[in-house]
Amino acid sequence: MNTPTNITHTDVAFVGGGAYPQPGEISLSHNGVLFLDELPEFKRTVLEVMRQPLEDREVTISRAKFTVTYPSSFMLVASMNPSPGGYFNDPDAPVQSSPAEMQRYLSKVSGPLLDRIDIHIEVTPVPFEKLTEERLAEKSNVIRKRVTAARDIQTARFRESEKTHYNAQMSVKDIRKYCILDDASKELLKNAMERLNLSARAYDRILKVSRTIADLEGSAEITGTHIAEAIQYRSLDRDGWLG
């Protein structure tokens, strides 16, 4: 199920609750996708309630006489502009924001929440030439075959596990078992951790993503190339990202 939400959601509507607890959007998205558009426009308290469900994949609502636990294993997909005006360091933009304004806008989304998002991708404006070019991109059915093959690899990898079925669900123990790095890859990741001041949670995210990139290539081993690509998918962790 794909559940879009809007910025008027309350904490209860989002996480669930009430006098007679009902599931919220987080649980209604179980085994599906929860899409949040314009992420910084949501109330800070609404966003922060997602932190634990993203980690535990369940929501527990406690009342005086009883406790209810709802499943909440969902894929979070969110979009956001880099500034209130919607432009990022573009000298030709009709509306410009200073680095301070952009930083203030982005800070509406907390670091701990960003830490729990596996991939951050910066999408740049598409020039007219790209929009009008006739060269065809890779076909969806080809991509689907590659993704299906990667999921089959993961199904076989976790066939003996009751709780883990794909890479994103890996525990720390699983990461240590299935994300073995050679010395060069370790050094690359170490340098990135120190240079970008990444957290331990971001470290685990990078290893999970690199494992998936390797699976998509049909590689049994994680190489430096896979690690480097996974690091590039942490753009919001970069110091000086706003210039």
Stockholm file with secondary structure:
# STOCKHOLM 1.0

chainA/1-243         MNTPTNITHTDVAFVGGGAYPQPGEISLSHNGVLFLDELPEFKRTVLEVMRQPLEDREVTISRAKFTVTYPSSFMLVASMNPSPGGYFNDPDAPVQSSPAEMQRYLSKVSGPLLDRIDIHIEVTPVPFEKLTEERLAEKSNVIRKRVTAARDIQTARFRESEKTHYNAQMSVKDIRKYCILDDASKELLKNAMERLNLSARAYDRILKVSRTIADLEGSAEITGTHIAEAIQYRSLDRDGWLG
#=GR chainA/1-243 SS CEEEECTTCCHHHHHEETTTTEECHHHHTTTSEEEESSGGGSCHHHHHTTHHHHHHSEEEEECSSCEEEEECCCEEEECCCSSTTSCSSCTTCSSCCCHHHHHHHHTTSCHHHHHTCSCBCCCCCCCHHHHHCCCCCCCHHHHHHHHHHHHHHHHHHTTTCSSCCSGGGCCHHHHHHHCCCCHHHHHHHHHHHHHHTCCHHHHHHHHHHHHHHHHHTTCSSCCHHHHHHHHHTBGGGSTTTTC
#=GC SS_cons         CEEEECTTCCHHHHHEETTTTEECHHHHTTTSEEEESSGGGSCHHHHHTTHHHHHHSEEEEECSSCEEEEECCCEEEECCCSSTTSCSSCTTCSSCCCHHHHHHHHTTSCHHHHHTCSCBCCCCCCCHHHHHCCCCCCCHHHHHHHHHHHHHHHHHHTTTCSSCCSGGGCCHHHHHHHCCCCHHHHHHHHHHHHHHTCCHHHHHHHHHHHHHHHHHTTCSSCCHHHHHHHHHTBGGGSTTTTC
//
